[in-house]
Amino acid sequence: MRMTMFTKVGAAAAAANNDEGGAKESPIVSFKSGSTYKVGVKSINDVAEYYGYGMYGKVNTFVPKNPPERNAKGYVQKNPSVWDKAADLLYKDADAAKDSGAGEDDVKAITSEAYLYRGKKRYLRAFFDLTSGKDIVVDLSPRQEQTVKSTIEDNVDDLDAIAFKLTKKGSGTNAVVSLSAIVKMERDLTEDERANFAKIGEAPFDMDSFETCLYVADEEEQIKNLVIAGFDIARLGLSIGAQPSTQSTAQPAANTPSDADAPSAEPKLNF
């Protein structure tokens, strides 16, 4: 299992918050506001942490083909992507502006722009969908993952006996993700859903399938997307051979993270 795009997987990812998959079918599903899934949880450790790059409304979230190395706090230590380099250059601009006597608002405008180019921590969390009888994966912000993980932790000894309802409500900074136990399974689950729940222990979640859930961009595409995002790549000594299009080369996503911890663009979903 390659997993180089993830900073933490499994037990390490579950503890963290206190190639494009080929022909393999991706388990990721749309998880926009209004979504509801009846699910089972195979393991609290069916989770992966990653850092996504993008800009809302311009460039859909991607992970670099050769991701940077980060320290325990998530700061890039080696092999920065061109997006990391763009962010660093803008932070240096902010420092220079501050040193030259620029006002606080002017400096903040530069640092806010720099932040848009940084990788944002996200989580992929796997569940067993009781309606389809298949494993599914949803993309979560750190805040959402903490909420979901807390519920799983509270019921970790009874995951083979408790089904859950996974929901997302609201929009923007008011979006709320919740995972709540289904107390009366005989009443609130259909016969087929109960039959699927009985199969939850038959096979563990395939951790390799996490790799099919994200859009992977090589450096050439990252550079093109920098141009689309509005960054002057000549400042990094870079150029591209043709005029970029006005749209991101990443395909539109069906999932739109929308809370305060959401990345600057939605992840690509490999349906």
C-alpha positions in Angstrom: 0.0 0.0 0.0 1.6 3.2 -1.2 -0.3 5.8 0.9 2.4 8.5 0.3 -0.4 11.1 -0.1 -1.5 10.6 3.5 0.3 11.9 6.6 -1.5 9.4 8.9 -3.5 6.3 8.3 -5.5 4.0 10.5 -4.8 4.1 14.2 -2.3 7.0 13.8 -4.9 9.1 11.9 -7.6 8.2 14.5 -5.4 9.5 17.2 -4.2 12.6 15.3 -7.1 15.0 16.0 -6.9 15.3 20.0 -1.8 7.1 -8.3 -5.3 8.1 -8.6 -6.6 4.5 -8.1 -6.5 3.1 -11.6 -9.6 1.2 -12.5 -10.4 0.4 -8.9 -13.9 1.6 -7.8 -13.7 4.4 -5.3 -15.8 4.2 -2.2 -16.0 8.0 -1.7 -19.5 9.5 -1.8 -21.1 12.9 -1.9 -21.4 14.4 1.6 -23.0 17.8 1.0 -25.5 19.6 3.2 -28.7 17.6 3.6 -26.9 14.3 3.3 -28.0 11.4 5.5 -26.6 7.9 5.6 -27.5 4.9 7.8 -24.1 3.3 8.6 -22.2 0.9 10.6 -18.7 1.4 11.8 -16.2 -1.4 11.3 -13.3 0.2 13.2 -12.5 3.5 14.7 -9.2 3.3 12.8 -10.8 3.3 9.3 -9.5 6.9 8.7 -6.8 8.7 6.8 -5.4 12.2 7.3 -4.2 14.2 4.3 -3.4 17.7 3.2 -5.3 19.1 0.3 -4.5 22.1 -1.9 -6.9 24.2 -3.9 -8.8 27.5 -4.0 -12.6 27.7 -3.6 -14.3 28.6 -6.9 -11.1 28.3 -8.9 -9.2 25.1 -8.3 -10.7 21.9 -6.9 -8.8 20.2 -4.1 -5.9 18.0 -5.1 -2.9 16.3 -3.5 0.5 16.6 -5.0 1.9 13.5 -6.8 5.1 14.0 -4.7 3.7 15.4 -1.5 6.0 17.4 0.9 7.4 15.9 4.1 5.8 17.4 7.2 6.8 17.4 10.8 4.5 16.3 13.7 2.8 19.7 13.7 2.1 19.6 10.0 4.7 22.1 8.9 6.5 21.4 5.6 10.1 20.3 6.2 11.2 19.0 2.9 10.1 18.7 -0.7 7.6 21.6 -0.8 5.1 21.7 -3.6 5.0 24.7 -5.9 1.9 25.8 -4.0 3.9 25.7 -0.7 6.6 27.8 -2.4 3.9 30.3 -3.5 2.6 30.5 0.0 6.1 31.0 1.5 6.8 33.8 -1.0 3.7 35.6 0.0 4.5 35.2 3.7 7.8 36.8 2.9 6.0 39.6 1.2 4.0 40.1 4.3 7.1 40.3 6.5 8.7 42.8 4.1 5.5 44.9 4.1 5.4 44.9 7.9 9.1 45.8 8.2 8.5 48.7 5.8 5.8 50.1 8.0 2.6 48.8 6.2 -0.6 48.9 8.2 -2.0 45.9 10.0 -4.8 45.5 7.5 -2.5 45.6 4.5 -0.2 42.9 6.1 -3.2 40.8 7.0 -4.4 40.9 3.4 -1.1 39.4 2.2 -1.0 36.7 4.8 -4.6 35.8 4.1 -3.8 35.4 0.4 -0.7 33.3 1.4 -2.9 31.0 3.5 -5.0 30.1 0.4 -2.0 28.4 -1.1 -1.2 26.3 1.9 -2.2 22.6 2.2 -5.2 22.2 4.6 -5.5 19.2 6.8 -8.5 16.9 6.0 -9.7 13.4 6.9 -11.2 10.5 4.9 -13.4 8.4 7.2 -14.9 5.0 6.2 -18.3 3.6 7.1 -20.4 0.7 6.1 -23.5 1.9 4.3 -26.4 -0.1 5.4 -28.6 0.8 2.5 -26.2 -0.3 -0.3 -24.3 -2.9 1.8 -21.0 -1.4 0.7 -18.2 0.5 2.3 -18.3 4.3 1.8 -15.9 7.1 2.5 -16.7 10.7 3.4 -14.4 13.7 3.4 -14.3 15.6 6.7 -12.7 18.7 8.2 -10.7 18.3 11.4 -13.6 19.6 13.4 -16.1 17.3 11.7 -13.7 14.3 12.2 -13.3 15.1 15.9 -17.1 15.1 16.3 -17.6 11.8 14.5 -14.6 10.2 16.2 -15.9 11.2 19.7 -19.2 9.4 19.0 -17.4 6.3 17.8 -15.2 6.3 20.9 -18.2 6.5 23.1 -19.6 3.3 21.5 -16.3 1.6 20.6 -17.0 -1.6 22.5 -20.4 -2.0 20.9 -19.7 -1.3 17.2 -20.9 -4.8 16.3 -24.3 -4.0 17.9 -25.0 -0.4 17.1 -25.9 1.3 13.8 -25.6 5.0 13.3 -27.1 7.9 11.3 -24.5 10.1 9.7 -25.8 13.6 8.7 -24.7 16.9 7.5 -26.9 20.0 7.9 -26.6 23.7 7.4 -24.2 25.6 5.1 -21.1 27.8 5.3 -19.7 28.2 8.8 -23.0 26.8 10.2 -22.6 23.4 8.6 -22.8 20.6 11.2 -21.8 17.0 10.9 -23.2 14.5 13.4 -23.1 10.8 14.0 -25.8 9.5 16.2 -26.7 6.0 17.4 -29.9 4.4 16.0 -31.4 3.3 19.3 -34.4 1.3 17.9 -32.9 -0.6 15.0 -36.0 -2.8 14.6 -38.1 0.3 14.0 -35.6 2.6 12.2 -33.9 0.2 9.9 -35.5 -1.7 7.0 -35.3 -5.4 6.7 -32.6 -5.1 4.1 -30.6 -2.6 6.2 -30.7 -4.9 9.2 -29.6 -7.8 7.0 -26.7 -5.6 5.8 -25.8 -4.7 9.3 -25.5 -8.4 10.2 -22.7 -8.6 7.5 -20.6 -5.7 9.0 -18.0 -8.1 10.4 -17.5 -10.2 7.3 -14.6 -8.2 5.9 -12.5 -5.2 7.2 -12.4 -2.0 5.3 -9.8 -2.1 2.5 -7.4 0.7 3.5 -5.8 0.7 0.0 -9.1 2.1 -1.4 -8.4 5.5 0.3 -6.0 6.1 -2.5 -8.8 6.2 -5.0 -10.6 9.0 -3.2 -8.4 11.9 -4.0 -7.4 13.8 -7.1 -3.6 13.6 -7.6 -1.9 16.4 -9.5 1.7 16.3 -10.9 3.8 19.4 -10.8 2.9 20.5 -14.3 -0.8 20.5 -13.4 -0.1 22.2 -10.0 1.7 25.0 -11.9 -1.2 25.5 -14.3 -3.6 25.6 -11.3 -1.4 28.3 -9.7 -2.0 30.4 -12.8 -5.8 29.7 -12.6 -5.7 30.7 -8.9 -4.2 34.0 -9.8 -0.6 33.6 -8.8 2.3 35.0 -10.9 4.4 31.9 -11.4 7.2 34.0 -12.9 8.0 35.0 -9.3 9.0 31.3 -8.8 10.9 31.2 -12.0 8.3 29.1 -13.6 6.4 29.2 -16.9 4.0 27.2 -18.9 4.0 26.7 -22.6 0.4 27.6 -23.4 -2.2 30.0 -22.2 -4.1 28.2 -19.3 -7.8 27.7 -19.6 -10.2 29.6 -17.3 -11.3 26.4 -15.6 -9.4 24.1 -13.2 -8.0 21.0 -14.9 -9.4 19.0 -11.9 -12.9 17.7 -12.5 -15.8 19.3 -10.6 -16.5 17.6 -7.3 -19.9 16.5 -6.0 -18.9 17.1 -2.4 -18.6 20.6 -1.0 -17.1 21.0 2.4 -18.7 24.0 3.9 -17.8 24.6 7.5 -15.2 26.8 9.0 -12.5 24.2 8.7 -13.3 23.4 5.1 -10.5 23.6 2.5 -10.5 26.3 -0.2 -12.1 24.0 -2.7 -14.1 20.8 -2.7 -12.3 17.4 -3.1 -12.6 15.6 -6.4 -14.8 12.5 -6.0 -13.7 9.5 -8.1 -17.2 8.0 -8.8 
